[in-house]
Amino acid sequence: MPAALLLALLAAAPGPAVFRYDVEESTRALTPAGPRNEALAGTVRVRGGKSLWELSASRLPGVSANAVLADGENLVLLDREVSTYTPVSREEFEALFLGERGADGAVEAEAKDVVARAVPTGAGAPFEGRPTVRWEVSFSFLLVSKQAGRMVRVRHAEDGVVETVAAEPGGPPTPFDDLARLFRGRGEAREALVRELAKVTGLPVRVRIDASSEAMSETVGPGGGPAAKPPVRATWTTTRTVSHLQRRAASEADARAFEVPQTYHVLPLERERTTRPLPR
């Protein structure tokens, strides 16, 4: 190939790009302990396979970190205020959003009647001049746990609507756009949900999930039977909204934003955790 033609092709080829978009997530819950509202807001940037989610006026659930950096499956929590970083696995990051596990007294738990379904239902509302695809997601299960002297049955159901835009090469979605962390459920039930959510393509720009949970307990052994107390019910609605999706050419200075500053010192996850309420 002539040198002049090669130089012309290189000049015309698009260079590295930086993508950015704002994300707002909120959960409004009504539990036996009363109403509870939680929210996260921030900006995600993507460059060369790396992504950075920086929160504004909020922190990740259960920890003091206010940013998280992802490079493939490697994630690092960042606390900009005290200059610390905490390496975490993908599972540890997602667990921050799942809420507390069951009581320590639970010795056996089984998920039954698991239903997970994600299907496209046509076009969604346009997003900043881009077409979207609308998906409907349903997820339900019955969790039966055996504890000392009693059995607890929790019936759980979630229904979601997701609108996505087509992904661009080198851009989102990122690990922070994983829909699974917006839903509840663990173990086999969660595995079924993750398999279904893998069908959802593109960047989720609008999400609404309406969920409910009802727990009933009964004593086991001699004289056992249903508890006299009524079922314990909880409902919540989770939303996620993306805005200001942009793409621009990357500069040399952008690379530094996707690295852990050398002045930061490492902090184990156990010390990074806080006692703040979880979002759900």
FENURTA-V130987 format. One record per pair of residues at least 24 apart in sequence whose ideal C-beta (glycine too) atoms are under 10 Angstrom apart, sorted by the first residue. I is the first residue (numbers start at 1). J is the second residue. If there is no record, write none. Layout:
<<I J> <I J>>
//
This chain:
<<14 169> <14 170> <14 247> <14 249> <15 249> <15 250> <15 251> <16 47> <16 48> <16 170> <16 249> <16 250> <16 251> <16 252> <16 254> <16 255> <17 46> <17 47> <17 48> <17 168> <17 169> <17 170> <17 171> <17 246> <17 247> <17 248> <17 249> <17 250> <17 254> <18 45> <18 46> <18 47> <18 48> <18 170> <18 171> <18 246> <18 247> <18 248> <18 249> <18 250> <18 251> <18 254> <18 255> <18 257> <18 258> <19 44> <19 45> <19 46> <19 47> <19 51> <19 167> <19 168> <19 170> <19 171> <19 172> <19 174> <19 203> <19 245> <19 246> <19 247> <19 248> <19 250> <20 44> <20 45> <20 46> <20 47> <20 52> <20 171> <20 172> <20 244> <20 245> <20 246> <20 247> <20 248> <21 45> <21 46> <21 128> <21 171> <21 172> <21 174> <21 177> <21 203> <21 205> <21 242> <21 243> <21 244> <21 245> <21 246> <21 247> <22 56> <22 241> <22 242> <22 243> <22 244> <22 245> <22 246> <23 53> <23 55> <23 176> <23 177> <23 204> <23 205> <23 240> <23 241> <23 242> <23 243> <23 244> <24 56> <24 239> <24 240> <24 241> <24 242> <24 243> <25 58> <25 97> <25 176> <25 181> <25 182> <25 207> <25 238> <25 239> <25 240> <25 241> <25 242> <25 279> <26 237> <26 238> <26 239> <26 240> <26 241> <26 279> <27 61> <27 97> <27 182> <27 209> <27 211> <27 236> <27 237> <27 238> <27 239> <27 240> <27 278> <27 279> <27 280> <28 235> <28 236> <28 237> <28 238> <28 239> <29 211> <29 234> <29 235> <29 236> <29 237> <29 238> <29 279> <29 280> <30 212> <30 233> <30 234> <30 235> <30 236> <30 237> <31 213> <31 232> <31 233> <31 234> <31 235> <31 236> <31 280> <32 215> <32 232> <32 233> <32 234> <33 234> <35 236> <36 234> <36 236> <36 277> <36 278> <36 279> <36 280> <37 236> <37 279> <38 236> <38 238> <38 276> <38 277> <38 278> <38 279> <38 280> <39 239> <39 279> <40 66> <40 97> <40 240> <40 279> <41 241> <42 66> <42 67> <42 68> <42 176> <43 67> <43 244> <44 68> <44 70> <44 172> <44 173> <44 174> <44 176> <44 177> <44 203> <44 242> <44 245> <45 172> <45 174> <45 246> <45 254> <45 257> <45 258> <46 70> <46 168> <46 170> <46 171> <46 172> <46 173> <46 174> <46 176> <46 177> <46 247> <46 258> <47 170> <47 171> <47 250> <47 251> <47 254> <47 255> <47 257> <47 258> <48 170> <48 250> <48 254> <48 255> <48 258> <49 170> <49 174> <49 258> <50 74> <50 174> <50 255> <50 257> <50 258> <50 259> <51 75> <51 171> <51 172> <51 173> <51 174> <51 175> <51 176> <51 177> <51 258> <52 76> <52 78> <52 174> <52 176> <52 257> <52 258> <52 259> <53 78> <53 174> <53 175> <53 176> <53 177> <54 78> <54 80> <54 257> <55 80> <59 274> <59 276> <60 93> <60 96> <60 97> <60 272> <60 274> <60 276> <60 279> <61 95> <61 96> <61 97> <61 98> <61 99> <61 181> <61 274> <61 276> <61 277> <61 278> <61 279> <61 280> <62 95> <62 96> <62 97> <62 98> <62 99> <62 100> <62 272> <62 273> <62 274> <62 275> <62 276> <62 277> <62 278> <62 279> <63 88> <63 93> <63 96> <63 267> <63 269> <63 271> <63 272> <63 273> <63 274> <63 276> <64 267> <64 271> <64 272> <64 273> <64 274> <64 276> <65 96> <65 267> <65 269> <65 272> <65 273> <65 274> <68 93> <68 96> <68 175> <68 176> <69 257> <69 258> <69 259> <69 260> <70 174> <70 175> <70 176> <70 258> <71 175> <71 258> <71 259> <72 175> <73 175> <74 175> <75 175> <75 176> <76 259> <76 260> <76 264> <76 266> <77 267> <77 269> <77 272> <78 260> <78 261> <78 264> <79 264> <79 267> <79 272> <80 261> <80 264> <82 264> <82 265> <82 267> <83 261> <83 263> <83 264> <83 265> <83 267> <84 260> <84 264> <84 265> <84 266> <84 267> <84 268> <84 271> <84 272> <85 260> <85 261> <85 264> <85 265> <85 266> <85 267> <85 272> <86 264> <86 266> <86 267> <86 268> <86 269> <86 270> <86 271> <86 272> <86 273> <87 260> <87 266> <87 267> <87 268> <87 269> <88 269> <88 272> <89 269> <90 175> <90 178> <92 269> <93 175> <93 176> <93 178> <93 181> <93 269> <94 175> <94 178> <94 180> <94 181> <94 190> <94 194> <95 181> <95 186> <96 181> <96 269> <96 273> <96 278> <96 279> <97 178> <97 180> <97 181> <97 182> <97 183> <97 184> <97 238> <97 278> <97 279> <97 280> <98 180> <98 181> <98 183> <98 184> <98 185> <98 186> <98 190> <98 278> <98 279> <98 280> <99 184> <99 186> <99 277> <99 278> <99 279> <99 280> <100 277> <100 278> <100 280> <101 186> <102 143> <102 145> <102 147> <102 152> <102 154> <102 186> <103 145> <103 147> <103 148> <103 152> <104 147> <105 145> <105 146> <105 147> <105 148> <105 149> <105 150> <106 143> <106 145> <106 146> <106 147> <106 148> <106 152> <107 145> <107 146> <107 147> <107 148> <108 144> <108 145> <108 146> <108 147> <108 151> <109 143> <109 144> <109 145> <109 146> <109 147> <109 152> <109 154> <109 186> <109 187> <110 141> <110 142> <110 143> <110 144> <110 145> <110 146> <110 187> <110 188> <110 189> <111 141> <111 142> <111 143> <111 144> <111 145> <111 154> <111 156> <111 185> <111 186> <111 187> <111 188> <111 189> <111 190> <111 191> <111 192> <112 141> <112 142> <112 143> <112 144> <112 153> <112 155> <112 188> <112 189> <113 140> <113 141> <113 142> <113 143> <113 155> <113 189> <114 139> <114 140> <114 141> <114 142> <114 143> <114 185> <114 187> <114 188> <114 189> <114 190> <114 191> <114 192> <114 193> <115 139> <115 140> <115 141> <115 157> <115 189> <115 192> <115 193> <115 196> <116 140> <116 141> <116 158> <116 183> <116 185> <116 189> <116 190> <116 191> <116 192> <116 193> <116 194> <116 195> <116 196> <116 197> <117 159> <117 192> <117 193> <117 196> <117 199> <118 160> <118 162> <118 179> <118 193> <118 195> <118 196> <118 197> <118 198> <118 199> <118 200> <119 196> <119 199> <119 200> <120 162> <120 164> <120 199> <120 200> <120 201> <121 161> <123 163> <124 161> <124 162> <124 163> <124 164> <124 165> <124 205> <124 206> <125 163> <125 205> <125 206> <126 163> <126 165> <127 163> <127 164> <127 165> <127 203> <127 205> <127 206> <127 242> <127 243> <127 245> <128 165> <128 205> <128 242> <128 243> <128 244> <128 245> <128 246> <129 245> <130 165> <130 166> <130 202> <130 203> <130 205> <130 245> <131 165> <131 166> <132 162> <132 163> <132 164> <132 165> <132 166> <132 202> <132 203> <132 204> <132 205> <132 206> <133 162> <133 163> <133 164> <133 165> <133 166> <133 200> <133 201> <133 202> <134 161> <134 162> <134 163> <134 164> <134 206> <135 160> <135 161> <135 162> <135 163> <135 164> <135 179> <135 196> <135 197> <135 199> <135 200> <135 201> <135 202> <135 204> <135 207> <136 160> <136 161> <136 162> <137 161> <137 162> <137 179> <137 182> <137 183> <137 193> <137 196> <137 197> <137 199> <137 200> <137 207> <137 209> <138 193> <138 196> <139 180> <139 183> <139 184> <139 185> <139 189> <139 190> <139 192> <139 193> <139 196> <139 197> <139 209> <139 211> <140 185> <140 189> <140 193> <140 211> <140 212> <141 184> <141 185> <141 186> <141 187> <141 188> <141 189> <141 190> <141 192> <141 193> <142 189> <142 214> <143 185> <143 186> <143 187> <143 189> <143 213> <143 215> <145 215> <145 217> <146 220> <147 217> <147 220> <148 220> <149 219> <149 220> <149 221> <149 224> <150 217> <150 218> <150 219> <150 220> <150 221> <150 224> <150 227> <151 216> <151 217> <151 218> <151 219> <151 220> <151 224> <151 226> <151 227> <152 215> <152 216> <152 217> <152 218> <152 227> <152 232> <153 214> <153 215> <153 216> <153 217> <153 218> <153 231> <154 213> <154 214> <154 215> <154 216> <154 217> <154 231> <154 232> <154 234> <155 212> <155 213> <155 214> <155 215> <155 216> <155 231> <155 233> <156 183> <156 184> <156 185> <156 189> <156 211> <156 212> <156 213> <156 214> <156 215> <156 234> <157 210> <157 211> <157 212> <157 213> <157 214> <158 182> <158 183> <158 184> <158 185> <158 193> <158 209> <158 210> <158 211> <158 212> <158 213> <158 236> <158 238> <159 208> <159 209> <159 210> <159 211> <159 212> <160 197> <160 200> <160 204> <160 207> <160 208> <160 209> <160 210> <160 211> <160 238> <160 239> <160 240> <161 206> <161 207> <161 208> <161 209> <161 210> <162 197> <162 200> <162 202> <162 204> <162 205> <162 206> <162 207> <162 208> <162 209> <162 240> <163 202> <163 203> <163 204> <163 205> <163 206> <163 207> <163 208> <163 242> <164 200> <164 201> <164 202> <164 203> <164 204> <164 205> <164 206> <164 207> <164 242> <165 201> <165 202> <165 203> <165 204> <165 205> <165 206> <165 242> <165 245> <166 201> <166 202> <166 203> <167 201> <167 202> <167 203> <168 202> <168 203> <168 245> <168 247> <170 247> <170 250> <171 203> <171 245> <171 247> <172 202> <172 203> <172 204> <172 205> <172 242> <172 245> <173 200> <173 201> <173 202> <173 203> <173 204> <174 203> <177 202> <177 203> <177 204> <177 205> <177 207> <177 240> <177 242> <178 204> <179 204> <179 207> <179 209> <179 240> <182 207> <182 208> <182 209> <182 211> <182 238> <182 239> <182 240> <182 279> <182 280> <183 209> <183 211> <183 238> <183 280> <184 209> <184 211> <184 213> <184 236> <184 238> <184 280> <185 211> <203 242> <203 245> <204 240> <204 241> <204 242> <205 240> <205 241> <205 242> <205 243> <205 245> <206 239> <206 240> <206 241> <206 242> <206 243> <207 238> <207 239> <207 240> <207 241> <207 242> <208 237> <208 238> <208 239> <208 240> <208 241> <209 236> <209 237> <209 238> <209 239> <209 240> <209 280> <210 235> <210 236> <210 237> <210 238> <210 239> <211 235> <211 236> <211 237> <211 238> <211 280> <212 236> <234 280> <236 279> <236 280> <238 279> <238 280>>
//
